[in-house]
């Protein structure tokens, strides 16, 4: 898992998801493409890197929001090796779920997440577990959000 979700870059000043409410998350990320561009900027700093062979020799496939590696001949997206990999849920909902986890004073139940995101409870449970595991597995996943890590018992 990579640590690139906790900070939203707005121009030159990073804006932590912890200070964003639901409306701000949807304004900052109005489309799936906006979410992908944000992940690309945070993860690759503008230069796509193949997650399989680590080369920079890539070709963009803009209609698919993917890249093609010219070395290992593999197609990939920015979500490979992240909690978003192979998900059918919009990244907007994932960003919103992460924001809800960070901003809640208490643990969020799968049922509450299901209602808030308009997904079924099994999907909400899976998303919640993925977010919790990412936070436990790598305490810096949500960079700059120390209180979230403390709330679930992650030590730095």
Number of C-alpha atoms within 10 A of each C-alpha: 15 15 17 19 20 21 20 20 15 11 7 6 9 11 15 19 26 21 12 18 14 14 10 13 18 16 10 16 20 12 14 14 13 14 19 19 16 22 19 19 16 17 18 14 11 12 12 23 21 25 17 14 12 12 14 14 15 20 13 15 13 8 6 9 14 16 20 18 22 14 14 14 11 14 17 20 21 24 20 15 13 14 16 18 11 11 11 7 13 12 20 21 18 20 19 23 22 20 22 21 20 25 17 12 11 10 13 15 13 20 16 14 22 19 12 15 19 12 16 13 17 12 17 22 19 12 23 22 13 15 20 17 14 19 21 16 12 17 20 20 20 25 17 15 18 15 14 21 22 12 13 13 12 16 10 9
